[in-house]
Amino acid sequence: MNLHAVRAIYVFELSRWLRTLSQSILAPVISTSLYFVVFGSAIGSHMAAIGGVRYGAFIVPGLMMLSVLTESLANASFGIFMPKWSGTIYELLSAPVSWIEAVLGYIGAAATKSVLLGVIILFTARLFVPFDVLHPLFMASFLVLTAVTFSLFGFLIGVMADSWEKLQVVPLLVITPLTFLGGSFYSIDMLPPLWRKVTLFNPVVYLVSGFRWSFYGQSDVGVGLSLSMTLGFMALCLAAVWWVFRTGWRLKA
């Protein structure tokens, strides 16, 4: 294992993130704070508790997942697309660096940034609503697992994209709608039976549900199923990343 290469990629990606700290941290925190003001205070004060949890506290896990998913996709996709766009990807491909070392560097940095943002959002939410975390160890583990999984997915988006416009298509037109329709702001048990069955095909439902269980001990689907779905999606993304490096698809073109 070439740890020097992993560290070089990891530190470079984190340094780039620190140079744009206001965009990387302040923007998500401000937008999340607005969600709490509008949904948690203005609307939440007129809504009944869901499963014994105040609405303002109920949406905390969903908003954290929304921020972590968005940040993971953005950081990982930009991290690999920029070398492709500038042509420096060939330096990486010609260096004595294996695919797993490159992935550890890029994905590790993207996941680290997402987890840090998730922690900041958690403390920001505490300023607006009181809540408890019943299973903090599971919450931390699930947060890291989600960040790594969607960083891998974002890496694939960056590999597939051949323009800056296409880099934004999947996050804006697919992931964000799925997140809003994945139970971030409501329980899927509130939906009619037909739409509840349709919603179960949304993978974000399992992420939000499992994460919410770590806070309040309640979920729309089984915790084991949420964990299995997340691990399965991570395995698929990891296999796809391995295939990309093995074949050079969209990397060497």
N, C-alpha and C positions, 0 to 999 in steps of 0.2 A: 504494500500500500504506500503510494507516494503522498505522504502527509503534507509535504511542503507544497505540492500542487493544490491539494484540497484547501490548505490554509490560504494560499495566494488568491484563489478564486473567491473564497469565502470573504476574506478581508476586503478585496476589491469591490465586491457587490455591496457589502455593508458600508464601505466608504462612500460609494455613489449614493446610497440611501441617506447617509448623514448630510451630504451636501444639499439635499433637497428636503431637509427635515420639516420645514414649514408645510410643504405640499404633502409629505408622507404622513405626518402626524396631526397637524393642526386642522387640515381639511376634514379628515374622517371624524375627528373629535367634535368639531363644530357641527357637522351634519348630524352626527349621532345625538348631540345635545338638543338640536332642533327637533329630532324625533321624540325625545323625551318630553320636551316642552309641549309639543302638539298632541302626541298620542298619549303620553303618560299623564300629563297634567290637564290639558284642556279637554281632551276626549275621555281619557281614563277616569276622570272624576265623576263622569256621568254613566260609567259602565259598571255592571256587577262584577264581583270577583269570579275568576275562572278556576274551578277546582279548589276554592278556598284561598287563592292567591290574588292579591290586588292586581288590576290590569297593568299598572305602571311597572310593577315588579315582574309580571308575567312576560312582558316583551323584552326584558333584559337579555335572556339567552338568544332570542331571535336576532336582536340588533347586534350582538356580539358575533354571531355566525355570519350575518350580512357583511360586517366589516372585515372579518377574517377571510371569508371567501373572496371578496373583491380584492383585498390586498394581496392575497396569495396568488391569484390569477395575474394581477397586474405586474407584480414584482418578478415572478418567474418568467412570464411571457416576454417582458421587456428585457430581462437579463440575458436571454439567449437570442432574441431578435436583433438586439443592437450589434453584437458581433457579426451576425449574418449580414446586416445592412451595411456595416462599415468594412466588411471583408476580413476582419481580424479573426474570424472563426477558423480560418486555415492555420493560424498559428497554434490554436488549441488542438486541431486535428493532427497536426504534424508533430506536436510535442509528445514526449513519453508519458502521456496521461491516459489512463484507461477510462472507459465510459462511466464506471462506477465512481471513480474519483471526480470526474467532471460533474456528475449528478450530485454527489455529496456536497461539492462546493456551491453549485448554483441553487439546488433545492434547500440545502442547509441555510443559506443566507436568506432566501425568500421566506422560508418557514419561520426563521428567527424574527424577521421583521413583522410577520403576521401575528406571531404569538405576543410579541411586545405590544403591538397595537391592541390586541385583544385584552391584555392586562390593563392597558391605559383606559380602554373603553369600560372595563369592569369598575375601575376606580371612579371614572367619570359618572357612571350610572349611580354610584353610591351617593353622589352629591344631590341626586334628584329623587331617588326612591329608596326606602329601606328594603333589604332583602337578605336572605340567608343562602349559604351554599352548603347543602347537607352532605355532599360527597366531594370535597375539594380535590382529593387525589384523582378521582375519576374525571372531574371537570378539567383538571390540568392535562391529564393523559388524552382525553378526547379532543381538547383544544389543539394539542400538538399533532395528534393523528390527522385531524381535519386540515390543519395548515400544511402538513407534508403532502397529504393526498391531493389537495387542490393546487399546491405548488407544482406537483408533477403534471397535473392536467394543464396548468398554465404554461409549463415548459413545452408541452406538446402543441399548444396553441401558437406559441412563439415560433416553433419549428415549422408549422404548417403555413403561417402567415407569410405573404410575400410583399406586403405593403403595410404602412402605418394604419390605413383605414381598416384593413382586414384584421389587424391585431385587436381591434375594439369590437368586432362583430359579435363574437361568441359571448364575451362578458356582458355586453349591453343588451343584446337581443335574446340571449338564452339564459345565462346564469342569473342575472338580476330579476327577470320575471319569475323564474323558478323559485328564487329565494323569497320573493314577496308572496308567492302562492304556496309556499311550503310550510305554512303554519308559524311564520315568524311573529305575526301580529294577532293570531287567533288559534284556537284549538280546532283541529279538523273534525272533532266530534260535534262541532257546532254546524257542520255542513249537512245538507240532505244526504241520504244514503248513497244515491247515485254519484254525486260529486265527491263524496268521501272515498268511494272506490277508485274514482279517476285520480284523485290526489295521491293515492298510494303508489302510483307510477312515477311520482316526482321524487327523485333521490334526495332532494334537500329536506323532505319531510323527515327522513330517518336521521339526518344530521341534527336538525333542530330539536327533534323529539328526544334523542339520546342526550343531547347537551342540556335540555331543560330538566331532564330527570336528575342530573347531577346537582341541580339547584334545589328543586322542590320535591323530588321523589315521585314525580308523576310524569307520564309521557303518553303520547297518542298511540305509539306502537311499542312493542317490547324492546327493552334495552339491549337484549342479546341480538335481536334482529337489526337494530340500529348499528351496533358494533360490527356485525357480520357484513352488512351492506357497505359500510365504510371501508372495511379491510378488503373486501372483494373489489371495490372500485380502485383502491390504491394498488392492488396487485395487477389489475388490468392496465393502469397507467404506467406502472413500472415495467411491465412487459412491453408496452408500446415504446417507451423510451429506450429500452434495450435494443429493440428492433431498429429504431431510428439510427442509433450509433453503429449498429452492426452493418446496416446497408448503406448508411450515409444519405438516406432519403431527405431531401430538402436542406441538407447541410452542405453537401459538396456541389450542388447545382449552382 
